[in-house]
Amino acid sequence: MENEIQNKIQQDYLVAIQASVEAGLEILRIYENGDFQVELKEDDSPVTLADKMANKIIINYLQPTGIPIISEENIEIEYSERKKWGSCWIVDPLDGTKEFIKKSGEFTVNIALVKNNKPIFGVIYIPVSKELYFGDVMEGKSFKIIVDNKIDEGDLLKNAEEIFPGNVGRIIHIAGSRSHINEQTLRFIEGIKEKYSQEVKVIPKGSSLKFCLMAEGCIDVYPRLGPTMEWDTAAGHAICKAVGLKVMDKETKSEIVYNRRNLLNNSFVVSNL
């Protein structure tokens, strides 16, 4: 019975990976076509045809798993129902919509599996660069592979490269948001300079790319001192957690948890210092 459960979990992971790549290919098609059909949601954030089409693809992949889904582009389900869930998928079909519209290339597809409010698996696909990151928290491993077409399980297992956080060198590399850097973040960066008496270099990146760069050792600190939603962080959190990095809530002083009553995250920091 235990083996059957483990096999089911592994198959669900593969489904999520396939969903992310398929959605990414559709996003890239729209990106290259240029017909974004931009609209504004109630909170004035943009949504495009790519967001909607990617969401549809991902939902079609994930629904047969029987695990409920929280997605940025779905109608939000009441907490009275969600709190009964032992597991759920948390999905951002197009993270970095503003970067997509600006054609910076720094946008991703994010899918995470959460169990008992904690991320246990995450996949992030970057359509423009074809980079796929995924992390299995229970195995304590995260991987990276270049995928330019539909994923094959054999190729995935054979060619995916395990990634690790780096050792901090002479220069401390800090992730900075392309769209959301603020005074609080600038003060945080100054505090790092004073505390460690080292040169600091800010690396501006959009979307959940910053989590991926943390997990593979290209960045030493990622502060997000401003609002995000659970679907912005869950997949990246899993990838970082699988390599031993914690995504720490600045208010609770503990790791971010998911499927909360309010899906809005507090400020957080990921650090390898």
C-alpha positions in Angstrom: 0.0 0.0 0.0 2.8 2.4 0.9 4.5 1.7 -2.5 1.2 2.4 -4.3 0.9 5.8 -2.5 4.5 6.7 -3.3 4.0 5.7 -7.0 0.8 7.9 -7.1 2.7 10.8 -5.7 5.5 10.4 -8.2 3.0 10.3 -11.0 1.4 13.4 -9.8 4.7 15.2 -9.8 5.3 14.1 -13.4 1.8 15.4 -14.3 2.7 18.8 -12.8 5.9 18.9 -14.8 4.1 18.0 -18.0 1.5 20.7 -17.3 4.0 23.4 -16.7 5.9 22.7 -20.0 2.7 22.4 -22.0 1.4 25.7 -20.6 4.8 27.3 -21.2 4.7 26.3 -24.8 1.3 27.9 -25.2 2.5 31.1 -23.4 5.5 31.2 -25.7 3.3 30.9 -28.8 1.2 33.9 -27.7 4.4 35.8 -26.7 5.9 35.4 -30.1 2.6 36.1 -31.9 2.2 39.4 -29.9 -1.6 39.3 -29.5 -1.7 39.5 -25.7 -5.3 40.8 -25.3 -4.4 42.6 -22.0 -7.2 43.3 -19.5 -7.2 44.7 -16.0 -8.6 42.7 -13.1 -10.5 44.2 -10.2 -7.2 44.9 -8.3 -5.8 46.7 -11.5 -3.3 43.9 -12.1 -3.0 42.8 -15.7 -4.2 39.5 -17.2 -3.6 38.4 -20.7 -4.7 35.7 -23.1 -1.6 33.8 -22.1 -2.6 33.7 -18.4 -6.0 32.3 -19.4 -4.8 29.7 -21.8 -2.0 28.5 -19.6 -4.5 28.2 -16.7 -6.9 26.1 -18.8 -4.1 23.7 -19.8 -2.8 23.3 -16.3 -6.3 22.7 -14.8 -7.0 20.1 -17.5 -3.8 18.3 -16.5 -4.2 18.5 -12.7 -8.0 17.8 -12.3 -7.6 14.0 -13.0 -5.2 13.8 -10.0 -8.3 14.3 -7.7 -6.3 17.0 -5.7 -8.1 20.3 -5.3 -6.5 23.4 -7.0 -5.9 27.0 -5.9 -5.0 29.1 -9.0 -4.6 32.8 -9.5 -6.9 32.7 -12.4 -9.7 30.6 -10.8 -12.5 31.9 -8.7 -11.3 31.9 -5.1 -12.8 29.0 -3.1 -14.1 29.9 0.4 -11.9 29.0 3.3 -14.7 27.1 5.0 -14.2 24.6 2.1 -10.4 24.9 1.7 -9.6 24.3 5.3 -10.8 20.7 4.9 -8.2 20.0 2.3 -5.2 17.9 3.4 -3.5 18.5 0.1 -3.9 21.0 -2.8 -2.2 22.3 -5.9 -1.2 26.0 -5.9 -0.8 27.4 -9.4 0.3 30.6 -11.0 -0.1 29.9 -14.7 1.9 33.0 -15.7 4.0 34.5 -12.9 5.4 37.9 -14.1 2.6 39.0 -16.3 4.0 42.6 -16.3 7.4 41.2 -17.5 5.5 39.2 -20.2 3.8 42.3 -21.4 7.1 44.2 -21.4 8.7 41.3 -23.3 11.6 41.0 -20.9 11.5 37.2 -21.0 11.4 37.0 -17.2 8.2 35.2 -16.6 7.4 31.6 -15.4 4.8 28.9 -14.9 4.5 27.9 -11.2 2.9 24.7 -9.9 3.3 23.5 -6.3 1.8 20.6 -4.3 1.1 21.5 -0.7 0.4 18.9 2.0 -0.8 19.9 5.5 -0.1 23.6 4.6 3.5 22.9 3.6 5.0 22.7 0.1 6.2 19.2 -0.7 6.9 19.6 -4.5 7.3 22.5 -6.8 8.0 23.1 -10.5 8.9 26.3 -12.3 9.2 26.5 -16.0 10.7 29.5 -17.9 9.3 29.4 -21.4 11.8 31.8 -23.1 14.9 30.0 -21.9 13.3 26.5 -21.8 14.7 26.0 -18.2 12.7 23.7 -16.0 13.3 23.6 -12.2 11.7 21.2 -9.9 12.1 20.2 -6.2 11.0 17.2 -4.1 11.0 18.3 -0.4 10.7 14.7 0.9 13.7 13.6 -1.1 15.6 16.7 -0.3 16.6 17.3 -3.9 16.0 20.0 -6.6 16.9 19.7 -10.3 17.2 21.7 -13.5 16.9 20.7 -17.1 16.4 22.3 -20.5 13.1 21.3 -22.0 12.1 22.5 -25.5 9.2 20.2 -26.1 6.9 17.8 -24.3 8.6 16.1 -21.4 9.7 12.5 -21.4 10.0 10.8 -18.0 13.1 8.9 -19.1 14.9 12.0 -20.3 13.9 13.8 -17.1 15.4 11.2 -14.9 18.5 10.7 -17.0 19.4 14.3 -17.9 18.1 16.5 -15.0 21.0 18.1 -13.1 20.8 18.3 -9.4 21.3 21.9 -8.1 22.6 23.2 -4.8 22.9 26.6 -3.0 26.3 28.1 -3.3 28.9 29.1 -0.8 28.9 32.8 -0.1 31.9 34.5 -1.7 33.6 37.9 -1.4 30.5 39.5 -2.9 27.0 39.0 -1.5 24.5 38.7 -4.3 21.0 39.9 -3.4 18.0 39.4 -5.6 16.1 42.6 -6.5 12.7 42.7 -8.1 12.4 44.4 -11.5 8.9 45.7 -10.7 8.6 45.9 -6.9 11.8 47.2 -5.2 10.9 49.8 -2.5 12.5 51.8 0.3 12.2 49.0 2.8 14.2 46.7 0.5 16.8 49.3 0.0 17.2 49.7 3.7 17.5 45.9 4.0 20.3 45.8 1.5 22.1 48.6 3.4 21.7 46.5 6.6 23.3 43.5 4.9 26.3 45.7 3.9 26.7 47.0 7.4 26.3 43.6 9.1 28.7 41.6 6.9 31.1 44.3 5.9 31.2 42.9 2.4 30.6 44.2 -1.1 26.9 43.7 -2.1 25.7 43.3 -5.7 22.0 43.5 -6.5 20.8 41.2 -9.2 17.4 42.4 -10.7 15.1 39.6 -11.8 11.4 39.2 -12.4 8.9 36.7 -11.2 9.8 33.5 -9.3 13.2 33.3 -11.1 14.7 34.6 -7.9 13.8 31.4 -6.1 15.4 29.3 -8.8 18.6 31.4 -8.6 18.7 31.0 -4.8 18.4 27.2 -5.1 21.2 26.9 -7.7 23.6 29.2 -5.8 23.6 32.2 -8.1 22.0 34.5 -5.4 22.7 34.5 -1.7 19.7 36.5 -0.4 16.2 37.1 -1.7 14.2 39.7 0.3 10.6 40.3 -0.7 9.5 43.1 1.5 6.0 43.7 0.1 2.9 41.8 -0.7 2.8 38.5 -2.7 0.2 35.8 -3.0 0.5 32.1 -2.2 0.7 31.2 -5.9 3.7 33.6 -6.3 5.8 31.7 -3.8 4.6 28.1 -3.2 6.5 26.4 -6.1 9.7 28.4 -5.5 9.4 27.7 -1.8 9.4 24.0 -2.5 12.4 24.2 -4.8 14.4 26.1 -2.2 13.2 24.0 0.8 14.3 20.8 -1.0 17.9 22.2 -1.0 17.8 23.3 2.6 16.8 26.9 2.3 13.9 28.4 4.3 11.4 31.0 3.1 10.9 32.9 6.3 7.8 35.0 7.1 9.1 38.4 8.5 6.0 38.7 10.8 5.6 35.2 12.2 9.4 34.5 12.2 8.7 31.0 10.8 8.4 29.5 7.3 5.5 30.5 5.2 2.5 28.1 5.3 -0.1 27.7 2.6 -3.8 27.4 2.0 -4.4 30.0 4.7 -7.7 31.9 5.3 -6.0 34.9 3.6 -3.9 33.9 0.6 -1.9 37.1 0.8 1.7 36.5 2.1 3.5 38.7 4.5 7.0 40.0 3.6 9.6 37.2 3.6 13.3 36.6 3.2 15.2 33.6 1.7 18.9 33.6 2.9 22.0 31.5 2.6 24.1 33.8 4.8 
